[in-house]
Amino acid sequence: MHWPQIILRARFDSEYREKTFNNQTDWLYWTARYPILCYSKTFDKLTMEALMRVCLILTTFLATLMGFSAQAYAGKFVEFESGEAESKRVRLIGYLARPEGSGPFPAVVVLHGCGGFHQDMLAWADRLRRWGYVALAVDSFGPRDIETNCAAFADQPADAFRALAYLKTKPYVRADHVAVLGFSMGGISVLAALEQESISGLYPDKFSAGVALYPKCSSSTGLMTAPTLVLIGALDDWTPASDCEAMAAGRSELGISRSPGDRSLVQLIIYPDAHHGFDLAGLRFTKGIKSSGHHLEYNDAATRDSIEKVRAFFRQTLSNE
């Protein structure tokens, strides 16, 4: 079909951010990334309410034509400031999902991997909401105009603590029961946020628990300030499970010297047949892909079990179910 020129405006608390494109792939990326208000240049004089109706009709129509079903989410997008120096400070974007009722509820900060913020983050936030938690999935890349960064990105742990501080201002959040959940790079940030004598010492607020899915463990001491669950695949060739075994055991390896100490707060689960990104829904109907020279592949059994393990872990550490 002829692809119309469309302008998307992603609406946050009080600001619109605009993107223009002319192709299906870009449209799919943005509609997965943010709830949007869309219009063509002929719609400029319409009221905001009319624009929102046009967006709903148009996006549903386009998704139907392309064989995609529109997915509804229960949360909203919010903004809060990053913790960087003023010259680098940005307004972070987060997807906030909360259970019905006044609470207060325990909460979870959700951190994405080096591929950026995507639909799985929204799905996890809504899953946590259904379990009875307030969830805030943080986009560390979009506000900094980063698409992907699998080389070096050091700001995400600080973003996690800013998200924690934001949640603690909300009357419906149990301020002393907030955990952090991260995937790949986000999992590395979870380990950094919970590690003793690390970045956590720079912030007055602390996380109560953390879950890291397929993180790089080779730079972590394994000495944690709170219960930490690590879930990883034995076939992971990007963030090897053996590094996580060494971390949990306190073994020193090339590049890191680990001091003796109590590592009983670390719970490590290794899935025998799973690769990196074993829970990525976008890979469900593929035989896996290569990313930065590494194999990513969906594994249904590992995905289902990891979801149950995360639920049980939060039930134990955040005491909400």
Secondary structure as GFF3:
##gff-version 3
##sequence-region A 1 321
A	DSSP	beta_strand	6	11	.	.	.	ID=ss1
A	DSSP	beta_strand	16	21	.	.	.	ID=ss2
A	DSSP	alpha_helix	24	33	.	.	.	ID=ss3
A	DSSP	beta_strand	36	39	.	.	.	ID=ss4
A	DSSP	three_ten_helix	41	43	.	.	.	ID=ss5
A	DSSP	alpha_helix	48	65	.	.	.	ID=ss6
A	DSSP	beta_strand	76	81	.	.	.	ID=ss7
A	DSSP	beta_strand	91	97	.	.	.	ID=ss8
A	DSSP	beta_strand	105	111	.	.	.	ID=ss9
A	DSSP	alpha_helix	119	131	.	.	.	ID=ss10
A	DSSP	beta_strand	134	139	.	.	.	ID=ss11
A	DSSP	three_ten_helix	142	144	.	.	.	ID=ss12
A	DSSP	alpha_helix	156	168	.	.	.	ID=ss13
A	DSSP	beta_strand	173	183	.	.	.	ID=ss14
A	DSSP	alpha_helix	185	194	.	.	.	ID=ss15
A	DSSP	three_ten_helix	199	202	.	.	.	ID=ss16
A	DSSP	beta_strand	209	213	.	.	.	ID=ss17
A	DSSP	beta_strand	228	233	.	.	.	ID=ss18
A	DSSP	alpha_helix	241	249	.	.	.	ID=ss19
A	DSSP	beta_strand	266	271	.	.	.	ID=ss20
A	DSSP	three_ten_helix	281	283	.	.	.	ID=ss21
A	DSSP	beta_strand	289	291	.	.	.	ID=ss22
A	DSSP	beta_strand	294	296	.	.	.	ID=ss23
A	DSSP	alpha_helix	300	318	.	.	.	ID=ss24
###
